[in-house]
Amino acid sequence: MPASTYRERVELARPNRLQTVGLLLGAVVFVVPLVVDIPDLAPVGQRMLAIFLLAIVLWVTEAIPLVATAVLVILLEVLMVSDQALVAVAGDTLAADAYFAALADPVIMLFLGGFLIADGANKFALDRNLAGVMLRPFAGRARRTVLGLMAITAVLSMFVSNTATTATMFAVVLPILAALPAGPARTGLALAIPVAANVGGIGTPVGSPPNAIALGALEAQGEGVSFLGWMLLAVPLMLVVLLASWWLLTRRYIAADTPMQLELSAEFDRSPAAIVFYVVAGGTVLLWLTEPLHGISSSTVGFVPVVALLATGVMGGEDLKTLQWPVLWLVAGGIALGAGIGATGMDAWLIGLFAWDRLPLSLLLVMLVVVGLGLSTVISNSATANLLVPLALTLAVGLPIDVTAVGVMIALSCALAMALPISTPPNAVAYATGEVDTRAMASTGLAIGGFGAVLVAFVLPWLWDVLGLL
């Protein structure tokens, strides 16, 4: 019997106009560095430049899926600029194993543990029950209720995927939305969840993919950041932007006398499997927060719940299938891209293109933050971080600023982009409810993102210096 009689037929999607342009432009920018002699750039660097330009075009136009571009980068690096290149090239090369190793980089292990914990929290309804318990002190007044919803969403997004957190919190919020009369209050409440999820995600290394991309690039340069260290750098910004977001949303959309009733319930799963999960998840978070005391890296700690939950049977193969593997591979592509730029001398060539040290440092930082925020608004923030972080770290070498500060600032600026439904998955979830139109999301997202970007560019470097964090 032909396979088509019992297996669903797979149809290839036809590229739209932008994707077609992306494929054609990608081919052009890939070929040009290979056939045109570029002054002061070694042949191996020219090959890397071809790969980099191709990645830019494919990520910006999404001519092929983002994750496909990430793994294509790794393959091209192996075939063109590694010790196993199909055509040998003069210049410094990495072993092919070094590029493949990006798929199992310590940062990937950190995120793998975070994703498995997030999956388990959903499996045992821990996230929803915690939300029910934590919301009780905020019940009663509309604006206070929104503050509670946003605070809980932000806290959950620090340790759980912001997409999963948004879906969970909308399960709590949908009955409230249904009870509200048509008007601005419904829009404000629906916007509060994705905004809080996006802002909360900047607080920890596992909160959003740009954080992981920055960590991987920094570790490749010997500039590691601990789990607690990242929180000390990012949580002050998170708290200020979260409070400013709540103030903006409530003053613009939610009157103080708006009726808002919460249906609060919490029935924690007390099965043996659930209790094991609670202990493992709680222990993992505790180990992450106490890294300076025990010295075990956050990546190693992140792998502990993977082993513990699989070994005890609390989580299994089906749970692994549901993890966000495309995000992990996208992060790996960014790590491999940064490694290639550094190994081939392309970083030194980029530095030599312009007298960056003659630019006022504040202007350079503003430029990087604005580009990160702007580009992340229209394409994936993960793709933007993959492109900008390696370049920004390259430019930071030799400048009077800590390289770690630059990496963290780029990650934060990428994560603050939330003006369009396509900017982040939480925005897409909110838009799908039908309660938020694009105009409201854009005006709110631009105001919050712009405010956060100003803090990132002008306040955070000063604050980190005063507190001695870098």
C-alpha positions as CSV (number, residue, x, y, z in Angstrom):
1,M,0.0,0.0,0.0
2,P,1.5,3.4,-0.9
3,A,2.6,5.5,2.1
4,S,0.3,8.3,1.0
5,T,-2.8,6.2,1.8
6,Y,-2.0,6.1,5.5
7,R,0.4,8.9,6.2
8,E,-0.5,12.6,6.0
9,R,1.0,14.3,3.0
10,V,3.5,17.0,3.7
11,E,3.1,20.1,1.6
12,L,6.0,22.5,1.0
13,A,5.1,26.1,1.8
14,R,5.6,28.5,-1.0
15,P,7.8,31.5,-0.1
16,N,6.2,34.9,-0.1
17,R,7.6,37.9,-1.8
18,L,9.9,38.9,1.1
19,Q,11.2,35.4,1.5
20,T,11.9,35.1,-2.2
21,V,13.8,38.4,-2.1
22,G,15.7,37.0,1.0
23,L,16.7,33.9,-0.8
24,L,18.0,35.8,-3.8
25,L,19.7,38.5,-1.8
26,G,21.2,35.9,0.5
27,A,22.8,34.1,-2.5
28,V,24.3,37.4,-3.7
29,V,25.8,38.5,-0.4
30,F,27.1,35.0,0.2
31,V,28.9,34.9,-3.2
32,V,30.4,38.4,-3.3
33,P,33.0,38.0,-0.4
34,L,34.1,34.7,-2.0
35,V,34.9,36.2,-5.4
36,V,35.9,39.8,-4.5
37,D,39.2,40.4,-2.8
38,I,38.5,42.3,0.4
39,P,41.5,44.4,1.7
40,D,43.0,43.4,5.0
41,L,40.8,40.3,5.4
42,A,42.4,36.9,5.1
43,P,40.8,34.3,2.8
44,V,39.3,32.4,5.8
45,G,37.9,35.6,7.1
46,Q,36.3,36.3,3.7
47,R,34.6,32.9,3.9
48,M,33.3,33.7,7.4
49,L,32.1,37.1,6.2
50,A,30.1,35.3,3.5
51,I,28.5,33.1,6.1
52,F,27.7,36.1,8.4
53,L,26.1,38.1,5.6
54,L,24.0,35.2,4.5
55,A,22.8,34.7,8.1
56,I,21.9,38.4,8.4
57,V,19.7,38.2,5.3
58,L,18.1,34.9,6.2
59,W,17.3,35.9,9.7
60,V,15.9,39.3,8.8
61,T,13.7,38.1,6.0
62,E,12.9,34.7,7.5
63,A,13.4,33.2,4.0
64,I,13.9,29.9,5.7
65,P,12.9,29.1,9.4
66,L,15.1,30.8,11.9
67,V,16.3,27.5,13.4
68,A,17.2,26.3,9.8
69,T,19.4,29.4,9.4
70,A,21.1,28.6,12.8
71,V,22.0,25.0,11.8
72,L,23.0,26.2,8.3
73,V,25.5,28.5,9.9
74,I,27.1,25.6,11.8
75,L,27.2,23.4,8.7
76,L,28.8,26.1,6.5
77,E,31.4,26.8,9.2
78,V,32.4,23.2,9.2
79,L,32.5,22.9,5.5
80,M,34.2,26.3,4.8
81,V,36.2,27.6,7.8
82,S,37.1,24.5,9.9
83,D,40.0,22.1,9.8
84,Q,37.7,19.8,7.7
85,A,36.8,22.4,5.1
86,L,36.0,20.9,1.7
87,V,38.6,23.3,0.2
88,A,41.5,24.1,2.4
89,V,42.1,27.7,3.1
90,A,45.1,29.6,4.6
91,G,44.6,31.2,8.0
92,D,43.5,30.3,11.4
93,T,40.7,27.6,11.6
94,L,38.9,25.8,14.4
95,A,38.4,22.1,14.6
96,A,35.0,21.0,13.1
97,D,34.2,19.6,16.5
98,A,34.3,23.1,18.0
99,Y,31.5,24.2,15.8
100,F,29.4,21.1,16.4
101,A,30.0,21.6,20.1
102,A,27.8,24.7,20.0
103,L,24.8,22.3,20.0
104,A,25.9,21.0,23.4
105,D,27.4,24.3,24.8
106,P,27.1,24.7,28.6
107,V,24.6,27.5,28.0
108,I,22.4,25.0,26.0
109,M,22.5,22.7,29.1
110,L,21.4,25.6,31.3
111,F,18.4,26.3,29.1
112,L,17.6,22.6,28.7
113,G,17.2,22.4,32.5
114,G,15.1,25.5,32.5
115,F,12.8,24.3,29.8
116,L,12.4,20.9,31.5
117,I,11.4,22.6,34.7
118,A,9.0,24.8,32.9
119,D,7.4,21.8,31.2
120,G,7.1,20.0,34.6
121,A,5.5,23.1,36.2
122,N,2.9,23.0,33.5
123,K,2.5,19.2,33.7
124,F,1.8,19.3,37.5
125,A,-0.1,22.7,37.3
126,L,2.5,24.2,39.7
127,D,2.6,27.5,37.8
128,R,-1.2,27.9,37.9
129,N,-1.5,27.0,41.5
130,L,1.4,29.3,42.5
131,A,-0.4,32.1,40.7
132,G,-3.6,31.4,42.5
133,V,-1.8,31.6,45.9
134,M,0.3,34.6,45.1
135,L,-2.7,36.6,43.8
136,R,-4.7,36.5,47.0
137,P,-3.1,39.6,48.6
138,F,-3.9,41.6,45.5
139,A,-7.6,40.8,45.2
140,G,-10.1,43.6,45.8
141,R,-9.2,46.7,43.7
142,A,-8.7,46.7,40.0
143,R,-5.3,48.4,39.8
144,R,-3.9,46.4,42.7
145,T,-5.1,43.2,41.0
146,V,-3.4,44.2,37.8
147,L,-0.2,44.9,39.8
148,G,-0.4,41.4,41.3
149,L,-1.0,39.7,37.9
150,M,2.0,41.5,36.4
151,A,4.3,40.8,39.4
152,I,3.4,37.1,39.4
153,T,3.8,36.9,35.6
154,A,7.2,38.6,35.8
155,V,8.4,36.3,38.6
156,L,7.3,33.1,36.8
157,S,8.9,34.4,33.6
158,M,12.2,34.6,35.3
159,F,12.4,30.9,35.7
160,V,9.8,29.5,33.2
161,S,9.5,30.2,29.5
162,N,7.8,33.6,29.0
163,T,5.6,31.9,26.4
164,A,4.5,29.2,28.8
165,T,4.0,31.8,31.5
166,T,1.8,33.9,29.3
167,A,-0.4,31.0,28.3
168,T,-0.7,30.0,32.0
169,M,-1.6,33.5,33.2
170,F,-4.2,33.9,30.4
171,A,-5.9,30.8,31.7
172,V,-6.3,32.8,35.0
173,V,-7.2,36.1,33.3
174,L,-9.6,34.9,30.6
175,P,-12.5,34.5,33.1
176,I,-11.8,38.1,34.3
177,L,-11.8,39.4,30.8
178,A,-15.1,37.7,30.0
179,A,-16.7,39.4,33.0
180,L,-15.4,42.9,32.1
181,P,-17.6,45.2,30.0
182,A,-16.3,46.0,26.5
183,G,-13.8,48.9,26.7
184,P,-10.3,49.9,27.5
185,A,-10.1,47.9,30.7
186,R,-10.1,44.7,28.7
187,T,-7.3,45.9,26.5
188,G,-5.2,47.0,29.4
189,L,-5.6,43.7,31.2
190,A,-4.8,41.7,28.1
191,L,-1.7,43.8,27.5
192,A,-0.5,43.5,31.1
193,I,0.3,39.8,30.8
194,P,2.6,39.8,27.8
195,V,4.3,43.1,28.9
196,A,5.0,41.5,32.3
197,A,6.2,38.3,30.7
198,N,8.6,40.1,28.4
199,V,10.0,42.3,31.2
200,G,10.3,39.5,33.7
201,G,12.3,37.4,31.2
202,I,15.2,39.8,31.4
203,G,15.8,39.0,35.1
204,T,17.6,35.6,34.9
205,P,19.8,33.8,32.4
206,V,17.0,31.3,31.6
207,G,14.4,34.0,31.2
208,S,14.8,34.6,27.5
209,P,17.0,33.4,24.6
210,P,18.9,36.7,24.1
211,N,20.2,36.2,27.7
212,A,21.5,32.8,26.8
213,I,23.1,34.0,23.6
214,A,24.9,36.8,25.4
215,L,26.1,34.3,28.1
216,G,27.4,31.9,25.5
217,A,29.3,34.7,23.7
218,L,30.7,36.1,26.9
219,E,31.9,32.6,28.1
220,A,33.6,32.1,24.7
221,Q,35.7,35.2,25.6
222,G,36.4,34.0,29.1
223,E,33.9,36.5,30.6
224,G,31.5,34.2,32.5
225,V,28.5,35.5,34.4
226,S,26.9,33.5,37.2
227,F,23.2,33.1,37.6
228,L,23.1,35.4,40.6
229,G,25.5,37.8,38.9
230,W,23.1,38.2,36.0
231,M,20.2,38.8,38.4
232,L,22.1,41.5,40.2
233,L,22.8,43.2,36.8
234,A,19.3,42.9,35.4
235,V,16.7,42.7,38.2
236,P,16.9,46.4,39.1
237,L,16.0,47.3,35.5
238,M,13.3,44.7,35.5
239,L,11.6,46.1,38.6
240,V,11.7,49.7,37.4
241,V,10.4,48.9,34.0
242,L,7.7,46.6,35.4
243,L,6.4,49.3,37.8
244,A,6.5,51.9,35.0
245,S,4.6,49.5,32.8
246,W,1.9,49.0,35.4
247,W,1.6,52.7,36.0
248,L,1.2,53.3,32.2
249,L,-1.3,50.5,31.6
250,T,-3.5,51.3,34.6
251,R,-3.6,55.1,34.0
252,R,-4.2,54.7,30.3
253,Y,-6.7,51.8,30.3
254,I,-7.9,50.8,33.8
255,A,-10.0,53.2,35.9
256,A,-9.6,52.7,39.7
257,D,-13.2,51.8,40.1
258,T,-13.2,49.1,37.4
259,P,-14.9,45.9,38.8
260,M,-12.4,43.0,38.7
261,Q,-13.2,39.8,40.5
262,L,-10.6,37.0,40.7
263,E,-11.5,33.3,40.9
264,L,-8.7,32.1,43.1
265,S,-8.1,28.4,43.7
266,A,-5.1,26.3,44.3
267,E,-5.1,22.5,44.5
268,F,-1.5,21.4,44.5
269,D,-0.8,17.9,43.2
270,R,0.3,15.7,46.1
271,S,1.2,12.6,44.2
272,P,4.7,11.2,44.7
273,A,5.8,12.3,41.2
274,A,4.7,15.8,41.8
275,I,6.5,16.0,45.2
276,V,9.7,14.8,43.6
277,F,9.3,17.5,40.9
278,Y,8.7,20.2,43.6
279,V,11.9,19.2,45.4
280,V,14.0,19.0,42.3
281,A,12.7,22.3,40.8
282,G,13.1,24.1,44.1
283,G,16.5,22.6,44.7
284,T,17.6,23.7,41.2
285,V,16.5,27.3,41.7
286,L,18.2,27.4,45.1
287,L,21.5,26.1,43.7
288,W,21.3,28.7,40.9
289,L,20.8,31.5,43.4
290,T,23.7,30.3,45.7
291,E,26.3,29.7,43.0
292,P,28.8,32.0,44.6
293,L,28.7,29.8,47.8
294,H,29.1,26.3,46.3
295,G,31.0,27.2,43.1
296,I,29.0,24.8,40.8
297,S,28.3,26.6,37.5
298,S,24.8,27.5,36.6
299,S,25.1,25.3,33.4
300,T,26.0,22.2,35.5
301,V,23.2,23.0,37.9
302,G,20.8,23.3,34.9
303,F,21.7,19.7,33.9
304,V,20.9,18.3,37.3
305,P,17.1,18.5,37.0
306,V,17.4,16.9,33.5
307,V,19.1,13.8,35.0
308,A,17.1,13.7,38.2
309,L,13.7,14.0,36.6
310,L,14.4,11.5,33.9
311,A,16.1,9.0,36.3
312,T,13.1,9.1,38.7
313,G,10.6,8.7,35.9
314,V,8.9,12.0,36.8
315,M,9.6,13.2,33.2
316,G,10.0,10.9,30.2
317,G,10.6,10.8,26.5
318,E,7.3,12.4,25.7
319,D,8.1,15.4,27.9
320,L,11.5,15.8,26.1
321,K,9.6,15.9,22.8
322,T,7.7,19.0,23.9
323,L,10.7,21.0,24.8
324,Q,11.5,24.1,22.8
325,W,14.3,22.5,20.7
326,P,14.1,25.1,18.0
327,V,15.0,27.8,20.5
328,L,18.0,25.8,21.8
329,W,19.3,25.2,18.3
330,L,18.8,28.9,17.5
331,V,20.9,29.8,20.5
332,A,23.5,27.3,19.4
333,G,23.7,28.9,16.0
334,G,24.4,32.2,17.6
335,I,27.2,30.7,19.7
336,A,28.8,29.0,16.6
337,L,28.5,32.3,14.7
338,G,30.4,34.2,17.4
339,A,33.1,31.5,17.6
340,G,33.6,31.6,13.8
341,I,33.9,35.4,13.8
342,G,36.6,35.3,16.5
343,A,38.5,32.3,15.1
344,T,38.8,33.6,11.5
345,G,40.1,37.1,12.3
346,M,36.9,38.7,11.1
347,D,36.5,40.4,14.5
348,A,39.8,42.2,14.1
349,W,38.9,43.2,10.6
350,L,35.6,44.7,11.8
351,I,37.4,46.7,14.4
352,G,39.7,48.1,11.9
353,L,36.9,49.3,9.6
354,F,36.3,52.4,11.7
355,A,38.0,54.3,14.5
356,W,35.5,53.2,17.1
357,D,37.6,54.5,19.9
358,R,37.1,58.0,18.6
359,L,33.4,57.8,19.1
360,P,32.1,59.0,22.5
361,L,31.5,55.9,24.5
362,S,28.0,57.0,25.4
363,L,27.1,57.5,21.7
364,L,28.4,54.0,20.8
365,L,26.4,52.4,23.6
366,V,23.3,54.3,22.5
367,M,23.8,53.1,18.9
368,L,24.0,49.5,20.0
369,V,21.0,49.7,22.3
370,V,18.9,51.5,19.6
371,V,19.8,49.0,16.9
372,G,19.1,46.1,19.3
373,L,15.7,47.4,20.3
374,G,14.7,48.5,16.7
375,L,15.8,45.3,15.0
376,S,14.1,43.1,17.6
377,T,10.9,44.9,17.1
378,V,10.6,43.6,13.5
379,I,12.4,40.3,13.7
380,S,12.9,37.7,16.4
381,N,14.8,39.0,19.4
382,S,16.8,35.8,19.4
383,A,17.9,36.4,15.8
384,T,18.8,40.0,16.6
385,A,20.9,38.9,19.5
386,N,22.6,36.3,17.4
387,L,23.7,39.0,15.0
388,L,24.5,41.9,17.3
389,V,26.1,40.2,20.4
390,P,29.2,38.9,18.6
391,L,29.7,42.3,16.8
392,A,29.1,44.3,19.9
393,L,31.6,42.2,21.9
394,T,34.1,42.7,19.1
395,L,33.7,46.4,19.2
396,A,34.0,46.5,23.0
397,V,37.5,45.1,22.9
398,G,39.9,47.9,23.6
399,L,37.2,50.4,24.7
400,P,37.0,51.7,28.2
401,I,34.0,49.6,29.2
402,D,33.6,46.1,30.6
403,V,32.9,43.6,27.8
404,T,30.4,41.9,30.1
405,A,28.4,45.1,30.4
406,V,28.1,45.4,26.6
407,G,26.9,41.8,26.2
408,V,24.3,42.2,28.9
409,M,23.1,45.6,27.5
410,I,22.6,44.1,24.1
411,A,20.6,41.2,25.5
412,L,18.4,43.5,27.6
413,S,17.7,45.9,24.7
414,C,16.7,42.9,22.5
415,A,14.3,41.6,25.2
416,L,12.7,45.0,25.6
417,A,11.3,45.0,22.1
418,M,7.6,44.3,22.4
419,A,5.8,46.7,20.0
420,L,4.3,44.2,17.5
421,P,2.6,40.8,17.6
422,I,5.6,39.4,15.9
423,S,8.1,40.9,18.3
424,T,7.8,38.2,21.0
425,P,5.7,35.0,21.5
426,P,3.9,36.5,24.5
427,N,2.7,39.3,22.3
428,A,1.4,36.8,19.7
429,V,-0.5,34.9,22.4
430,A,-2.1,38.2,23.6
431,Y,-3.0,39.3,20.1
432,A,-4.6,35.9,19.4
433,T,-7.1,36.6,22.2
434,G,-8.7,39.3,20.1
435,E,-8.6,41.7,23.0
436,V,-5.6,43.7,21.8
437,D,-5.3,45.5,18.5
438,T,-2.0,46.3,16.8
439,R,-2.2,50.0,17.5
440,A,-2.6,49.6,21.2
441,M,0.2,47.0,21.4
442,A,2.5,49.2,19.3
443,S,1.9,52.4,21.3
444,T,2.3,50.7,24.6
445,G,5.3,48.6,23.5
446,L,7.2,51.5,22.0
447,A,6.7,53.6,25.2
448,I,7.8,50.8,27.5
449,G,10.6,49.6,25.3
450,G,11.8,53.2,24.7
451,F,11.8,53.9,28.5
452,G,13.7,50.7,29.1
453,A,16.3,51.4,26.4
454,V,17.0,54.9,27.9
455,L,17.7,53.2,31.2
456,V,19.9,50.5,29.6
457,A,22.0,53.1,27.7
458,F,22.4,55.8,30.3
459,V,21.6,54.5,33.8
460,L,22.6,50.9,34.0
461,P,26.4,51.3,33.2
462,W,26.6,54.1,35.9
463,L,24.6,51.9,38.4
464,W,26.8,48.8,37.8
465,D,29.9,50.9,38.3
466,V,28.6,52.6,41.5
467,L,27.6,49.2,43.0
468,G,30.9,47.5,41.9
469,L,29.1,44.8,40.0
470,L,31.5,44.8,37.0
